[in-house]
C-alpha cells in the first residue's frame, strides 16, 4: 500500500509540474511579453559612451557593454557597434548590447641603437611600426650603417603604424689631409700616391700638348693645398702628344 501511495503522489506532482510549465510557456509568458510599449532602437554607433547611455535612457532603454576592442579609426570610449541595430523595434527596458572602442593600439618604441638597418627594420615591423626618414652622422662608438638613435626615442608609447626616424652611423670621422701638388708629375707615379691616401681617381682628361712629356699631369681638382678626406675623388688632366 505504501508503495502505491508513493507512486500516486509522484504522478500528481509530475502532472502539476507539466501543467505549470505549459501554463507559463503558452499563457503567462505571452501575456507578459505583450505588455509594454514597443520602441524603435536609436542609432548610437559612433557616439561617446555617456552620450549613448543618455540617448537610450530617453527611450526607456539601457546600455550594456558586451565587448571592447582596438580601433584606429574610432576614438577611445566611443561605440563601434550595437545589437539590436537601428531601426529594430523592442520593448521598453530592453538592454542594447554594444562594443566600445579602445582607440588605436599603442606600443613602445623598441631599443634600436647599435642594430643594423635591416635588424631595426625587422624589429619595427614586428612591433607594428615603420621606418620613416633616415639621416646619417659620424660616430666613434657606433659602426658604419648601424643605428645611432631613433626619433621618437626608445620607450616612447605611440600608436601602431607610426613612422620612426633613424639616425645611421657613417662610422668615425675620417682625418683630414692636404691635397698634394701633382702638376708636372707623371700619372703613373701619382696613381699609387693617391690610392695610398685613400683617394679615388675620377675622370682623367687627355689634353694634346706640345713641349710637355707624354703622361704629364697638367691640371688637377681639388687644387693643391685644399683639405681632403679619404674617399674624396680627384679629377686630372694629362698631356698626350699631338
C-alpha positions in Angstrom: 0.0 0.0 0.0 2.7 2.4 0.9 4.5 1.9 -2.5 1.2 2.5 -4.4 0.7 5.7 -2.3 4.2 6.9 -3.2 3.7 6.3 -7.0 0.4 8.1 -6.7 1.9 11.2 -5.2 4.8 11.1 -7.7 2.2 11.1 -10.6 0.3 14.0 -9.0 3.5 16.1 -8.6 4.6 15.3 -12.2 1.1 16.4 -13.5 1.3 19.6 -11.5 4.8 20.3 -13.0 3.7 19.7 -16.6 0.6 21.9 -16.1 2.7 24.7 -14.6 5.2 24.5 -17.4 2.5 24.6 -20.1 0.7 27.5 -18.3 3.9 29.6 -18.0 5.1 28.9 -21.5 1.9 29.3 -23.5 -0.2 31.6 -21.4 1.8 33.6 -18.8 4.9 34.5 -20.9 2.9 35.7 -24.0 0.8 37.9 -21.7 4.0 39.3 -20.1 5.8 39.9 -23.4 2.7 41.6 -24.9 2.9 44.2 -22.1 5.0 47.3 -22.6 5.3 49.7 -25.4 7.4 48.9 -28.5 10.2 51.4 -29.2 12.4 51.9 -32.3 16.1 51.3 -31.3 18.1 54.6 -31.9 21.4 54.5 -33.8 24.1 55.0 -31.2 27.1 53.9 -33.2 29.9 56.5 -33.2 28.6 58.2 -30.1 30.5 58.6 -26.9 29.6 56.1 -24.2 27.8 58.6 -21.8 26.0 60.2 -24.7 24.8 56.8 -25.9 23.5 56.0 -22.4 21.6 59.3 -22.3 20.0 58.7 -25.7 18.9 55.2 -24.7 17.6 56.3 -21.3 15.4 58.9 -23.0 13.9 55.9 -25.0 13.5 53.9 -21.8 16.2 51.5 -22.9 19.5 50.7 -21.2 23.1 50.0 -22.4 25.3 47.0 -21.6 28.9 46.8 -22.8 29.3 43.4 -24.4 32.9 43.8 -25.5 35.7 46.3 -26.4 38.5 46.3 -29.0 41.2 48.5 -30.5 40.1 50.5 -33.5 42.4 53.0 -35.2 39.5 55.0 -36.7 37.2 55.3 -33.7 38.4 57.2 -30.6 38.6 55.5 -27.2 35.2 55.3 -25.4 33.0 55.6 -28.5 30.5 53.0 -29.7 31.7 50.7 -32.6 28.6 48.5 -33.0 25.3 47.7 -31.3 22.8 44.9 -31.0 19.9 45.2 -31.8 20.7 47.7 -34.6 18.5 50.6 -35.6 15.7 50.6 -36.6 14.6 47.4 -34.9 11.7 47.7 -32.5 12.0 46.4 -29.0 10.0 46.5 -25.7 10.7 49.2 -23.1 13.5 48.3 -20.7 15.4 46.2 -23.2 19.2 46.2 -22.9 21.2 47.3 -26.0 24.5 45.4 -26.3 27.4 47.5 -27.5 31.1 47.1 -28.5 33.2 50.0 -27.3 36.4 51.3 -28.9 39.7 51.2 -27.0 41.1 53.6 -29.6 44.3 52.9 -31.6 46.5 50.2 -30.2 49.7 51.7 -28.7 53.2 50.2 -28.5 56.6 51.2 -27.0 59.4 52.2 -29.4 61.9 49.3 -29.1 65.6 49.6 -28.4 67.2 50.1 -31.8 70.7 51.6 -31.0 73.6 49.5 -32.3 71.3 47.5 -34.6 71.9 47.2 -38.3 69.3 49.0 -40.5 67.9 45.5 -41.5 67.7 44.4 -37.9 66.0 47.6 -36.9 63.5 47.3 -39.8 62.6 43.7 -38.8 62.1 44.7 -35.2 59.9 47.7 -36.0 57.8 45.6 -38.3 57.2 43.0 -35.6 56.1 45.9 -33.3 53.7 47.2 -35.9 55.8 50.3 -36.6 57.6 51.5 -39.8 60.9 53.2 -40.7 60.4 56.9 -41.6 63.2 59.2 -42.6 66.9 58.2 -42.2 69.7 60.7 -41.7 73.4 60.0 -41.3 76.2 61.2 -38.9 79.7 60.2 -37.9 80.1 58.2 -34.8 83.2 57.0 -33.0 81.2 54.3 -31.0 78.7 53.0 -33.5 79.9 51.1 -36.5 79.1 52.3 -40.0 75.5 51.5 -41.2 74.2 50.9 -37.7 71.6 52.8 -35.8 72.8 55.7 -33.5 69.4 56.8 -32.3 65.7 56.8 -33.1 63.0 59.6 -33.1 60.8 59.1 -31.0 63.3 57.7 -28.5 63.3 54.2 -27.1 60.3 53.5 -24.7 58.1 56.2 -26.1 54.4 55.0 -26.3 53.0 55.6 -29.7 50.2 54.4 -32.0 50.8 51.3 -34.1 51.6 52.1 -37.7 53.5 55.3 -36.9 56.9 56.1 -38.6 60.2 56.0 -36.6 63.0 58.2 -37.9 66.5 56.8 -37.6 70.0 58.3 -37.4 72.5 56.0 -39.1 76.2 55.9 -38.4 78.8 56.8 -41.0 81.5 55.4 -38.7 84.3 57.5 -37.3 85.0 60.9 -39.0 88.0 60.4 -41.3 91.0 62.6 -40.6 91.6 65.5 -43.0 94.7 66.0 -45.0 96.1 68.5 -47.6 95.8 67.8 -51.3 99.4 67.4 -52.7 100.7 69.3 -55.8 100.5 66.9 -58.7 101.2 69.3 -61.5 104.2 68.3 -63.7 104.3 64.8 -62.2 103.8 61.6 -64.2 100.4 59.9 -64.0 101.9 56.5 -63.2 103.7 57.8 -60.1 100.7 59.8 -58.8 98.2 57.0 -59.0 99.9 55.0 -56.3 100.2 58.1 -54.1 96.5 58.9 -54.4 95.4 55.3 -53.7 97.7 55.1 -50.6 95.9 58.2 -49.2 92.5 56.6 -49.7 91.6 58.9 -52.6 89.6 57.9 -55.6 90.9 58.7 -59.1 88.0 60.0 -61.1 87.8 61.3 -64.6 91.1 61.6 -66.5 91.1 64.0 -69.4 93.8 63.7 -72.0 94.9 67.0 -73.5 97.1 67.4 -76.6 100.1 69.5 -75.6 103.4 70.3 -77.4 106.6 70.6 -75.4 105.3 68.6 -72.5 106.3 65.0 -71.9 103.5 62.4 -72.6 101.6 61.4 -69.5 102.4 64.5 -67.5 99.7 66.0 -65.2 98.6 69.4 -66.4 95.7 70.2 -64.1 94.1 68.7 -61.0 91.0 69.1 -58.9 90.9 69.6 -56.0 93.7 72.2 -56.2 97.0 71.8 -54.2 96.6 72.8 -50.6 92.8 72.1 -50.4 91.6 70.0 -47.4 90.7 66.4 -48.4 89.5 63.2 -46.7 89.6 59.6 -47.5 87.1 58.7 -50.2 87.3 62.1 -52.0 87.6 62.0 -55.8 90.4 63.6 -57.7 90.0 64.7 -61.3 93.1 65.0 -63.6 94.1 66.4 -67.0 97.0 64.6 -68.5 99.1 65.5 -71.6 99.3 63.4 -74.8 101.4 64.0 -77.9 99.7 65.9 -80.7 
